[in-house]
Amino acid sequence: MDTPKKKPNVLFILVDDLGYHDLGITGSNFYETPHVDKLAVEGVMFTNGYAASRVCSPSRASIMTGKFTARHGITDWIGAKAGTDWRLRNRHDKLLPANYVMQLPQEDITIAEAFKNEGYKTFFAGKWHLGDKGSYPEDHGFDINKGGFHRGGPSGGFFAPFGNPKLKNKQKGENLTMRLANETADFITQHKDSSFFAFLSFYAVHAPIQTTQAKWAKYRTKADSIGLAKTGYTMERILPIRTVQDNPVYAGLVETMDDAVGVVLKALKDNGLEDHTIVVFTSDNGGVASGDNYATSNLPLRGGKGYQWEGGIKEPFFIKVPWLKNSIKTSEVPVVSTDLYPTLLDLSNLLLIPEQHMDGISLKPLLEGKKIDEKRSLYWHYPHYGNQGGEPSSIIQKEGWKLIHYWEDGREELFKLPSEESDSQNLIAQHTEIAKKLRKELMMWLEEVNALIPVTDTEFDVAKREKYLQNIKNQKLPNLEKQRLEVLSPNFKPNEDWWGSQLTVD
């Protein structure tokens, strides 16, 4: 099929906190995601696709700007404490996290503005978390905004009333994920005769993890039939981390996200736009295996959301371009979410803006079965402590090697990818020259972009820190194991109305 004569449409689907192995197509035998699986098969699966950050706001800013986090300055989720304010968390860490930019810079030309400037109708639905009033989606190139404001999670949970100033309530108990899908589907129908850029940014599968009683029952039965593991957690360096996928509430949340994707894809088909629309599907960071709701397991990837290892940044990463000839089906070439900005412009036959999306490259040649620069360096900079157990660190990945530099004490880890996805075998002692070369390049790049780094906390107390860590190990870990079994109990019932999930009409 040839490239459409009319400018093609773009549908960008971003899921919040979806782990690499949270889909059937990427290896889960517990969660059921037939619509996303089908999309992946119809498009190109990038098996080494990465988010630009281990947490949400920085990753989303990189998608919008085409820049790595250290360059645009949003290095932590907006609202996280930094500097001396970090002491209010009572974690007794060695460092004070670096300050960071608190909203998407106005001087950047966002991907939405780039498409709008070319005559596209632009639409946003769902989670924004890139600034407060004055820095909402409508302030950065989106004509329509349904549900995007400063909050990083669903204010009222996943069932109406939503508590969202950008999304009117219609019915008590209406599902937020399906509502966002329906809003997107309505936009597609209303603008089927024009070119559009639609960005569906689910609040799912972020906390609070909620589902209906029916989906909980389905997955509780499924967990029983598979056979429950004796334990569901182990200790990572700081926090416990989930080792099994068997939470029926989270499974229901994932399946509802998949149902919602099906609604939007059906809208494309029903409006005759399926062969005229580029579809992107990815996540903003790894699945939550520690902290927050300890929702999923990313194994065999180590870590998860907030962590510096593969589980924190490796994502489902699919692109469907219906008209491309000689398109590949899968690619092992490392790609990152900053690549999506130039890729979508290129696929739409629009002029690239290299001075804007300077940390991304177009993947169009790769999609066509050609070569791209596989020797380029990818960078991650997170001078903060994660809520999930991650440590302040910076990363360079190049030619199959990944070096992690830790800011607490200057120690480093060197891993060979993709064979060492579990990040368990530090090879730095065996490959000192490779580590030295990567370290030099990483430090030079951080200096070039004026990256901020954390500083030593002069009030750090070793004894208080040790007590904090012991409480986690002795109290948090056994409590998590108890809660895991409670959720899987036939008598589990969080409250009388199941989070308001029974749809009612006033």
N, C-alpha and C positions, 0 to 999 in steps of 0.2 A: 504494500500500500504506500502511495506517495505522500509526502508531506501535504497537509491540507492547504488549500489556497487561502481560506480565511484563517486569521490568526488562531492558533489552537488554544483551547481552554487549559487551565491548570487547576487541579484539585490537590491540595497539600494536606495530608492527614498526619497530625502529630499527637501521639499518645503520651500522657504524663506518667513517668516512672515505670514504663513497660520494660521488663528485662529481656535480654536476648533470647532466653529459653522459655519465655512465657507464651509462645505460640506453638501450635501443633507442627507447623512447617519448620520450626527451628528446634524441635526436639522434645517438647512437652508431651507426656502421655497422660496428663491430668487435665489441663485446660483445653477447652474445645473452641477452636477459632476457624471454622470452615470458610467464612467470607474473606478474611485476611489471607488465609492459606491459598485460596484461589487467586487472589490478586497477586500474590508473590509468584505463583506458577505462571501466570499470564505475563508478568513483567520480568525484570532482571533482579535477582537476589544478589546483594553484595554481602558476602559472608564475612568480610572484614570491614564492616561499616561502623563508624564511630560517631558519638556525640562529641561536641566541642568542649563539654565540661561534664563533670560527675554530678552536678546539681542543676536545677532548672533555669533560673534567670540567666546565668551566663550562657548556657547552651542555647536558649531561645534568642538572646541578643546576637549570638553568632550566626544563627539561621537568618535573622533579619538583616544583618549587616555584611555577612561574608567575611567577618574578621574573627581571629582568635581572641580569646577572652582577655589576655594581657594587653592586647592592643586597644580594644574598646573600653576596657576598664571595669566592666561589670563582672567581677570575679567570684562573687558569692550570691546566693539567693537574696533578693532584695528584701530587707527587713532583718537580716542576720546581724548580730552585734559584732562590732569590731573595735580595735584599740582597747583602751582601758575599760570600756563597757563590757568587754568579754568576761571580766571578773564577776559580773552579776550572774553569770551562769553557774558559778560555784563548782566548776570542773577542775580547777587548780591545774591548768595546763602550763607548760613551760614558756609558751610564746603568747604574745598579744597579736591576734590576727590583723592583717593589713586592712586599711580602709579601702573602699571601693566605690565606684560610680553607682548612684542610686536610681538612675532612670536611663532609658535609651537616649543616646545623644541626638539632639535635634539636627546637628550638622550632617549626620549620616543619611544617605539615601537608602531607605529600606527596600527590601525586595518588593514590597507592596507599592511603594512610590515609583519604583522602576517600571512596574507593569502599568500602573495608573497613568504614568507619563506617556505610555504608548497606546492609550485609549482603552485600556481594560477596565471593566467594572470590578471593583475589589471588595471582598467580603471576609469578615472574620467572625468566628464563633468559638466561644470557650475561654480557656485560660490564657491570660496575657502575662501578668506578673513582671512587667517591664517599666514600672513607674506608676505614680499616682496621677491625679487630675492634671491635665496638660501634657501627659505622656501616655495616653490611652491609644488603642488601635486607630481611632479616627484622627489622632494627631500625627500619625506616622504612615498615612497613605491608604487606609482602609475606608471605603465609602460607607460601609455598613458594619456595625459592631453589635453582635449578639452575645453578651455575657462576659466580655473582657474588661477587667478593671485591675486594681492593684493587688488583690488577694491572690495567693498562690494555691489555695485549695477551695473547694466548694463551701461557701460560708454556711449554708443551711444543710449541708450534706447532699446526698444524691437523689433526694426526693423532695418535691415542693412542699412548703414554700422554700424557695431557693436562697433568700437573703442576698440577692444579687441585684444591685441597682441598675445593671445593664440588661436584665432579663426579667420581663414581667411574668408573674405567676398566672397560670391558666387554671390548673386543676390541682387540688391537694393530692399529694402522692405521685404526681407526674415524675417520671424518671429524667434526671438532668442529662444523662448521656444521650438518651433517645430524643430529648427535646432539641439538643444541639444538632443532632443528625437531621431531624425534621426541618429545623430552620435552614440548614444547609441545602437540603433537598428542595425546599421551597424557593430558595434563592436560585438554584440551578434551573428550576422550571420557569421562573419569572424572567430569567436572562438567557434563555436557550438560544435566542437569535443574535446575541452579542458575544464578544469574547470576554471571558471572566477569569479572575484569579481568586479562588476560594480557599481559605485557610481554615480548616476544621481542627481546632486545638482542644482536644478532650480534657476535661478535668480528671477523668478516669485515666489511670487506675490509682491515682493519688489517694492518700488517706482523707477522710475516714473510709475504711473499706466497708462497704454496705452492699447488700443484695436483697432479693426477695426470698420469702420462705421457700418458694418452689425451687429456685436455683440452689439455695443452700441444701435442701433435701436431696436434690439430684447429685450434688457433688459429695455430700456426706456418704451417700450410698456408694458412690464410685470409689471413694477413699477406702471404705470397708472392703469392697470387692478386690481392690488391688492388694490390700493388706497393709495395715498401719505399721510404720517403723517404730521401734522401741523408743527412740529418741528423735527429736526434731531439730535440735540445736547443738552447736559446739561453741567454744570460745574462740573468737578472733583475738587480735592483739589487745583490744580495749573492751569491746562489747560482744555479747553472744551473737551468733549469726545463724540464720535458718539453713538447714541442710536438706529439707524435703519439701516438695510441692504437694501439700495435702490440706490446705486451708480452704474449706468449702465456701466461705464468704468471699474470699478473694477470687476464687475460681468463678463465682457467679458474676462478680464485677468485671472480670476479663471477658466472659461470654457476652455480657450486655454490650460492652465496647464493640465486640465483633458483630453483634446484631445490628448495632448502629452503623457500622461501616457498610453492612449489607444494604441498609436503607439508602445511603448516599450513592452507592454504586448502582443500585436499582434506578435511582432518579436519573443518572446519566444514561442508562440503557433506555428507559421509558421515553426520554426526550430526544432519542436518536443522537446522543453525544458521546457514546462509548468509544467510538473510533476517532473521535476528534479531541480527546481530552488526555493530557498527561496526568498521571496519578503518582504521587509520592506518598510513601508510608514509612514513618520512622518514630523513634522515641527521643526524649530529651536527655535521658540518663538511664542508668541501670535500674534493675528492679530492687525494691526495698527489701533487703534481707536482714538488715540491722536497723535499730532505731525506729522511729515512727511506729509502724504497725507490724514490723517483722513479717511482711506479707508473703514473700516468695523465696525460692532458692534459685540462685543463678549457676549452680554447679553444672559442669566442671569449671566454669569461670570462677575465679576467686573474687570475693567481695560483692559489692552491689552499689546502689546509690550512695554517693558520698565518699566512696573508696577510690583509691588511686590505682587499683588493679583493673584487670579486664572487665570484671563484673560491673564496674562503675561507669564504664564508657563505651563498651561494645554494645551495639544496638541492632535490632531488626532494621533493615535498610533496603527498601524495595522501590524501584522506579518502573512504571509501565508507560511505554510510548508505543501506541498501537500501530503506527505507520512506519516504524523504522525497519528497513531491510537489513538482513544479515545480523540482526540483533543477537547478542549472546543471551544465555539463560541464567548463568551464574558467573560471578567474578570474585576472585580471591584478592584482587588488588586492594590495598588499604585506601579507604575513602573516608571523608569526614563531612559533617553537616555543613561546614562552610562552603563545600563544593556545590551545594544545591542551588544557591543564588545564581552563579554563572551558568550552571548546567541548564536551569529552567529558561533563562534568557536565550541561551544558545539553541535549545530545542524549539523555542518559539520564534526563531529567526529574528531575534531582536539584538541590537548592539550591546556588547558587553561593556561593563563599567569597571575596568581593571583597577582604577584608583580607589574604588569603593570595596569591591569584594576581593581584596588583595591577598587574603589567605585561603582562597578557594580556587579551584580550577574546574573547567567544564569537563564533565564526564561523557559528553556526547560522543567523542571519538571512541571511548571505551564501549559505550552502548552499541556502537556500530561495528564492533569487533576489531577495532584498531588499537593502537598503543597510546598510553599517556605516560607522564613522568612518574615512574615507580621509585625513583631515587630521592624524591622530595622528602623534606622533614616535616613531621607533624608535631605540634606543640600543645601542651596543656599546662595551665598555671592556676593553682588553687592555694593561695597563701592563707588558708583558713583551716579550722577544725570542723569536720562534718558532724552533723547530728547523729550520723550513723556509724561513727567510729573511724572515719577517714582522717588522715594526718596532713598538715601543711606540706605541700610538695609540688614540684614541677617535673614535667615529663617531656622527653623527646623520643620520638619513634622514627626510625629510618632504616630502610633496607633490611627489614626483618629483625631489627634489634630495638629494644625499649629500655631506656635508662630512666629511673626514678630518683630524683634528688630530694632528700628530706631536709626541711629547713630547721627542724629542732636541733639537729646535731651534725648535719652535713653528711650523714651516711647515705649510701646509694645502693640501689638494686639494679641488676642488669639481667634482662630476660630475652630469650630467643623466641620469636614468634614466627608462624602461628603454632609451632610444635609445643610451646610451653605456655598454653593459655591459662593454666592453673596458677601461674606466677608463684610457684613453690620452690623453684630451684634458682637461686641467685648465682649467676655465672660470673660475677665481677672479678673474682680471684683468678679465674682461668682466662679472662679476656681483658686484661688491664688496659691494653692499648686502645681497644674499641671503646671502652668506658671513658678513657681520657679524651678521646676525640669527640665523643658525643657530649661529654660534660662541657668541653670548651665551646662547642657550637650552641648548646643550650644557654649557657651563661651570656654569650655574646648576643644571642637573640633577645633574651630578657632585658639586657641593657639597652639594646636598640629600640625596643618598644616602651622603655621607661616603666617596666613592670614594678609594682610595689611588692615588697616582701615583708613578712612578719618580723617583729622584734622581740627580744627577750623580755619576759615579765620579771621585773626586779622584785616583785612580791611573791614569786613562786615558792611554794612550801612543799618540800618532798614528802613530809609525813602526811599532810592533808591529801596529797595526790594518791599516795599509797592506800589510805583509808577509803578514798573514793573508788579506786579500782577493786579493792576487796569487797566492797558492798555490791558492786556489779556482779562479781563472780559468785558470791555467796547468797545473794538475794534475787537478783534479776534473772539469772539463768534458771533456777528451779521454778520460779513463778511463770516464766514463759512456757516451760514444759507442761505445767498444770493448765495454763490457759489454752494451750494447743488441744489438749484432750477434752476440755470443756466445750470448745467449738465443735468438736467432732462427736459430742454426746448426742444421742437421740432426743434428749430432753432440753437441749440448748434452746434458749429463747431470750434474746437480748432485751426486749421490752414488749409490751402488749401489742403494739401496732407494727412491729417489725420495721422500725425507722420510718413509719409513714408510707410504707411501700404498697399498701393497698390503695389503689386509685379510687378516689371519691370525687364527687362533684358538689360544689356548694349549692 
